[in-house]
Amino acid sequence: MRGYIRTLINYLKTPKGRHDAIDYARALAIIAATAAAIGAVIAMSGE
């Protein structure tokens, strides 16, 4: 398991790895915001 973590950390230190991590974080934030917005709409429509 340590080998996988070390490889991931080394990958994130490269320019491509850093760029990919930012892209994944941005996508995760967009997905979370969309899910929250849909949840809010569903909660408001149930009243």
N, C-alpha and C positions, 0 to 999 in steps of 0.2 A: 504494500500500500504506500509506503514511503517513496518508492520509486515513481509511482504515478503522480504523487503530489509534487515531488521534486521536478519531474518532467513538465507538469502543468505550470509551475512557478517559472521555470526556465523559459517556457513558451510565452508566458505573459510578459516576460522581460524583453522580448523581441518586438520590433515595430509592428509586424503583422499581428502578433498575439495581443498587443495592447489595443490595436485597432479593432480586432475581433471582439475583445472583452467589452469595449465601449459600445460596439454594435449590439452585442447580446444584452447589455444592461439597458440600452435604449429600447430595444424590443420588449424586454421584460416590463419596463415602466409603461410602455404603450399598452401592452396586454392588461396590466393591472388597472390602469386608468379606464380602459374600455370596460372591463368586467365591473368595476365600481360604478361606472355610469349606467350600465345596463341594470345592475342590482338596484340602483336608486330609482330608475324608471319603473322597474317592476314593483318595488316597495310603494311608490307613490300611486301606481295604478290599482293597487289592491285595497286602497282606502275606501 
